[in-house]
């Protein structure tokens, strides 16, 4: 029985999945196109990054994790090479203008993306197309990336069908290489003193592609058109992570990136972070639960006195009240003026008058009233109030 190409492809995938499930250790590799410089997965860019390091061994590759606008604002290069790999390239108008200004100064900019932002394509007057690159045709899985010198490079995966058009009438745009269908997938744009290289197939710079036979030479052929000895070599690790185009009014600006541009602010920022972490670490160990404030004691002396006074008033025991008042007064005299109240005579009255500053006649009248109150069996309300008035006059003096 004869199977169609599509059935053969599905059968191959099913057998690979079955083998992965039974083996328990080996699984299908991740086919996500990341193009990370340290990513060793099939469609990472670990091999390409290290190959570029070997090709430009005299230069230290500078990894860039910021927008091109930020990079260009920090440099004044006129003989540098900037390499950018991304599955989908999103650019603002300002970034496109900065890229062209970078090229105009005499630098080379190499871009490889399956989908180049229309801001850049419109600026160059070209278009990017795809010939059904998601086709599962088994025969077309064996694709090529062919240069004009007829040198072909093969790999087994989705066809390399991306290509450019619209360059024919522009004298500043020149094709360099084609795909297996003869469509131009690599061209150069001459601008000012530099050049902009556009490649529509970043998969040709993946780990998987470059490890097939002698495909590592493909990268050498591609970069052979760039500067032989650039002053600086930049590798972009920013745009591959973008999932959408920023608005033009953002222009890649962020508070953090603006801080990182200035060494003094950058040092102050990291110092602040370290101090904050130290504060949190130390503060968490010394912190204790909130202790409720202790309520101050309430002075109940006045309330107690008023309560006792009302109690005596209700019982009409004026005699007892007068005795308590006399006893309290004598106690005050003993503690405040250090006089013996057991023997009240003229010398006592004179001494108390001198120490308290109260006239002797008033002191004598007070003690005479106290003596009468102690001798009487019953005391009227008037007499009790009169005695209290004498006490108050003494306290006021």
C-alpha positions in Angstrom: 0.0 0.0 0.0 1.3 3.4 -0.9 1.0 6.3 1.6 0.8 10.0 0.7 3.6 12.3 1.8 1.4 13.9 4.5 0.6 10.4 6.0 4.3 9.6 6.0 5.1 12.8 8.0 2.4 12.1 10.6 3.6 8.5 10.9 7.1 9.7 11.6 5.9 12.1 14.3 3.8 9.4 15.9 6.7 6.9 16.0 9.0 9.5 17.5 6.4 10.4 20.2 5.9 6.7 21.0 9.6 6.1 21.3 9.9 9.1 23.7 7.1 7.8 25.9 8.6 4.3 26.1 12.1 5.3 26.7 11.1 7.3 29.9 14.3 9.5 29.6 14.4 10.9 26.1 11.7 13.3 25.0 11.0 15.4 22.0 13.2 18.4 21.9 11.7 21.9 22.4 11.3 23.5 19.0 10.6 27.1 20.2 12.6 29.7 18.3 14.3 31.7 21.1 17.6 32.6 19.5 19.1 33.2 23.0 22.8 33.6 23.0 23.2 31.0 25.8 20.3 28.7 24.7 21.5 25.3 23.6 18.1 24.1 22.4 17.6 23.4 18.7 16.5 26.9 17.9 18.7 28.8 20.3 21.7 30.8 19.1 24.5 29.4 21.3 26.5 28.0 18.3 26.1 31.2 16.3 27.1 33.4 19.2 30.3 31.4 19.8 31.1 31.1 16.2 30.9 34.9 15.9 33.3 35.2 18.9 35.7 33.0 17.0 35.3 35.0 13.8 36.0 38.3 15.6 38.5 37.0 18.1 40.2 40.4 18.3 36.9 42.0 19.6 35.0 41.4 22.8 31.4 40.9 21.8 29.1 43.3 23.8 25.8 41.8 24.7 22.9 44.3 24.5 19.8 43.9 26.5 18.3 47.3 25.8 16.6 49.0 22.9 18.7 50.1 19.9 17.9 53.8 20.6 19.4 53.5 24.1 22.5 51.7 22.7 23.0 54.3 19.9 22.6 57.2 22.4 25.5 55.8 24.4 28.0 55.3 21.6 29.7 57.2 18.8 30.7 54.3 16.6 31.6 54.7 12.9 33.1 51.2 12.3 31.1 48.7 14.3 29.0 45.6 13.6 25.6 45.0 15.2 24.0 41.6 15.0 20.3 41.0 15.7 18.4 37.6 15.5 14.7 37.4 16.2 11.7 35.4 15.1 9.5 38.5 15.0 11.2 41.9 15.0 9.1 44.8 16.4 10.5 48.3 16.0 9.2 51.8 16.6 9.6 54.6 14.2 12.3 56.2 16.4 14.2 52.9 16.5 14.1 52.6 12.7 15.4 56.1 12.3 18.2 55.4 14.8 19.2 52.2 13.0 19.5 54.0 9.7 21.5 56.8 11.4 23.8 54.2 12.8 24.3 52.7 9.4 24.8 56.1 7.8 27.7 56.9 10.2 29.7 54.0 8.6 28.5 51.0 10.7 27.1 47.6 9.6 23.8 46.4 10.9 22.9 42.7 10.4 19.2 41.7 11.0 17.7 38.2 10.6 14.0 37.9 11.3 11.2 35.8 9.9 8.9 38.8 10.3 10.6 42.2 10.0 8.6 45.2 11.3 6.7 47.0 8.6 8.2 50.3 9.8 11.6 49.2 8.6 10.3 47.5 5.4 8.3 50.6 4.4 11.4 52.8 5.0 13.4 50.6 2.6 10.5 50.3 0.2 10.4 46.4 0.2 8.1 43.7 1.3 8.5 40.3 3.1 6.6 37.2 2.0 6.2 33.6 3.0 5.5 30.6 0.7 3.3 28.6 3.1 6.2 27.9 5.5 3.9 25.9 7.8 3.4 23.2 5.1 3.8 19.6 6.3 4.7 18.3 2.8 7.2 15.6 3.5 9.3 16.2 0.4 9.6 19.9 1.1 10.9 19.3 4.6 14.3 19.0 3.0 15.0 22.7 2.4 18.0 24.7 1.2 19.5 28.1 1.7 21.5 28.7 -1.5 23.9 31.5 -2.3 24.4 32.9 -5.8 27.6 30.9 -6.1 25.4 27.8 -6.2 26.7 26.6 -2.8 23.7 24.8 -1.1 23.2 24.1 2.6 20.6 21.5 3.7 18.6 20.7 6.9 15.5 18.7 7.7 12.6 20.9 9.0 10.1 23.4 7.9 10.9 24.9 4.5 12.9 28.1 4.3 10.2 30.0 2.3 10.6 33.6 3.5 11.8 36.1 0.9 11.9 39.8 0.0 10.5 41.7 -3.0 10.4 45.2 -4.2 14.1 45.8 -4.2 14.5 45.6 -8.0 13.9 49.3 -8.7 16.1 50.5 -5.8 19.7 51.0 -6.8 20.8 51.0 -3.1 19.3 47.5 -2.5 21.3 44.5 -3.8 20.4 40.8 -3.4 23.0 38.5 -2.0 21.5 35.0 -1.5 18.3 33.0 -2.3 16.3 30.2 -0.8 15.7 26.8 -2.5 12.9 28.4 -4.6 15.2 31.0 -6.1 13.6 33.8 -4.0 15.9 36.4 -2.5 16.1 35.9 1.3 19.3 38.0 1.9 20.0 41.5 0.7 22.0 44.6 1.6 21.0 48.2 1.7 23.7 50.8 1.2 23.1 53.9 3.2 25.7 56.6 3.8 29.0 55.1 4.8 27.6 51.8 6.1 25.3 48.9 5.2 22.2 47.3 6.5 21.9 43.5 5.9 18.5 41.9 6.0 18.0 38.1 6.2 14.5 36.6 6.2 15.5 33.2 7.7 16.8 33.3 11.3 16.5 29.5 11.5 19.6 29.3 9.3 21.5 30.7 12.4 20.0 28.3 14.9 22.0 25.5 16.7 20.1 22.8 14.8 20.9 24.2 11.3 24.5 25.1 12.0 25.3 21.6 13.4 24.1 19.9 10.2 27.2 18.6 8.3 29.2 21.7 7.2 26.4 24.2 7.6 28.6 26.2 10.0 30.1 27.7 6.8 26.8 29.3 6.0 27.2 31.8 8.8 30.7 32.5 7.6 29.4 33.2 4.1 26.7 35.5 5.4 29.0 37.6 7.6 31.7 37.7 4.9 29.9 40.7 3.4 30.2 42.7 6.6 33.3 44.6 7.9 36.5 42.5 8.2 37.8 44.2 11.3 35.0 46.2 13.0 36.0 48.3 15.9 33.2 46.9 18.1 30.9 43.9 17.7 27.4 44.0 19.3 25.1 41.1 19.8 21.5 42.0 20.5 19.6 40.0 23.2 16.7 42.4 23.5 14.4 42.3 20.5 14.1 38.5 20.5 12.0 38.8 23.7 9.5 41.4 22.4 6.0 40.1 21.8 4.5 43.4 20.4 5.6 46.7 19.1 5.9 49.5 21.6 4.1 52.7 20.8 6.0 55.5 19.1 5.7 57.8 22.1 7.5 55.3 24.3 10.6 55.2 22.1 12.0 52.4 24.3 12.1 54.7 27.3 11.8 53.3 30.8 12.8 54.7 34.2 15.1 51.7 34.9 16.9 51.9 31.6 17.4 55.7 32.0 18.9 55.0 35.5 21.2 52.3 34.1 22.6 54.7 31.4 24.3 56.8 34.0 27.0 55.2 36.2 26.4 57.4 39.2 22.6 56.7 39.2 23.2 53.0 38.5 25.6 52.8 41.5 23.1 54.7 43.8 20.2 52.5 42.6 22.0 49.2 43.4 23.2 50.6 46.7 19.6 51.5 47.6 18.5 48.0 46.8 21.2 46.5 49.0 20.4 48.8 51.9 16.7 48.0 51.5 17.3 44.3 51.6 19.6 44.7 54.6 16.9 46.7 56.4 14.3 44.1 55.7 16.6 41.3 56.9 17.6 43.0 60.1 14.2 44.5 60.8 12.4 41.2 60.4 14.6 39.7 63.2 14.2 42.6 65.7 10.5 43.2 65.1 8.1 42.1 68.0 4.4 42.1 68.3 2.6 45.3 69.1 2.2 45.8 72.9 -1.1 47.5 73.9 -0.5 50.7 75.9 -1.0 50.5 79.6 -3.9 52.7 80.7 -2.9 55.2 83.4 -4.4 54.7 86.9 -7.5 56.8 87.5 -7.4 59.0 90.5 -10.5 57.9 92.5 -9.8 59.9 95.6 -12.2 62.7 94.8 -14.9 60.2 93.8 -14.3 58.2 97.0 -14.5 61.4 99.1 -17.7 62.5 97.5 -19.2 59.1 98.1 -18.2 59.1 101.8 -19.5 62.6 102.2 -22.9 61.7 100.7 -23.0 58.7 102.9 -22.6 60.8 106.1 -25.0 63.4 104.8 -27.7 60.9 104.2 -27.3 59.5 107.8 -27.2 63.1 109.3 -24.3 62.1 111.5 -22.9 65.6 111.8 -21.0 64.8 115.0 -19.1 62.0 113.4 -18.4 64.2 110.3 -17.0 67.0 112.5 -14.7 64.6 114.3 -13.4 63.2 111.0 -12.8 66.8 109.8 -10.9 67.7 112.9 -8.8 64.5 112.9 -7.9 65.1 109.2 -6.9 68.7 109.9 -4.6 67.7 112.8 -3.0 65.1 110.7 -2.3 67.6 108.0 -0.7 70.0 110.6 1.5 67.2 112.0 2.8 66.2 108.5 3.1 69.7 107.0 4.3 71.8 109.9 5.8 69.2 112.2 3.8 70.3 115.3 2.4 68.1 118.1 -1.4 68.5 118.1 -1.8 66.5 121.3 -1.2 69.7 123.4 -3.1 72.7 122.0 -2.1 75.8 123.9 -1.0 79.4 123.2 2.5 78.4 122.2 1.0 75.8 119.7 -1.4 78.4 118.2 1.5 81.0 117.9 3.8 78.4 116.2 1.1 77.3 113.8 0.3 80.9 112.9 3.9 81.7 112.2 4.6 78.6 110.1 1.3 78.7 108.0 1.2 82.5 107.6 -2.4 82.6 108.9 -3.3 85.3 111.5 -3.1 84.1 115.1 -6.7 85.2 115.8 -8.1 83.0 113.0 -6.0 80.0 114.1 -7.2 80.5 117.7 -10.8 80.8 116.5 -10.4 77.6 114.4 -9.2 75.5 117.4 -11.8 76.9 119.7 -14.5 75.8 117.2 -12.9 72.4 116.9 -12.9 72.1 120.7 -16.5 73.0 121.0 -17.5 70.5 118.2 -15.7 67.7 120.0 -17.5 68.5 123.4 -21.0 68.7 122.0 -23.2 65.6 121.7 -25.1 66.9 118.6 -24.0 69.3 116.0 -26.4 71.2 113.7 -26.0 71.6 110.0 -25.2 75.3 110.5 -22.4 74.5 113.0 -20.9 71.9 110.7 -20.9 74.3 107.8 -19.4 77.0 109.9 -16.6 74.7 111.0 -16.0 73.7 107.4 -15.8 77.4 106.4 -13.1 78.0 109.0 -11.1 75.0 107.6 -11.4 76.4 104.1 -10.2 79.9 105.1 -7.1 78.3 106.7 -6.3 76.3 103.6 -6.7 79.4 101.4 -4.1 81.3 103.4 
